[in-house]
Every structure is written in C-alpha cells, then in structure tokens.
C-alpha cells in the first residue's frame, strides 16, 4: 500500500501518468494523471483527455508508473 501511495503522490506532484486497476462491477484498468484526492470519500481523480474517473482507494488493486 505504501508503494501505491508513493506512486499516486508522485503523479499529483510531478504530473506523471499512472495506470490504475480497481474493482468495480468488474476489474477496471485506466491510465491518466491524478488531479485530486478526496480524503472524505477516499477517492482519487484520474484524468486524461478522453475521460475522468473517480477511483475508490479501498478498491484499488494495482498502481503502476506508465
């Protein structure tokens, strides 16, 4: 979990793209830049040109640098 947090914060601070896998109704995988962290809802805002996803932190399976 600490490694995933480090990658997410690097994306926020340095505007780096990451790939995130999470459990929705099925396994989802998207890539983009983290543009926000909602600490109340425990979600990250993953953004790229063609979409925006609010990813629940507790449902994240994998986070990778792209």
C-alpha positions, 0 to 999 in steps of 0.5 A: 500500500505504501508503494501505491501511495508513493506512486499516486503522490508522485503523479499529483506532484510531478504530473506523471501518468499512472495506470490504475486497476480497481474493482468495480462491477468488474476489474477496471484498468485506466491510465491518466494523471491524478488531479485530486484526492478526496480524503472524505470519500477516499477517492482519487481523480484520474484524468486524461483527455478522453475521460475522468474517473473517480477511483475508490482507494479501498478498491484499488488493486494495482498502481503502476508508473506508465 
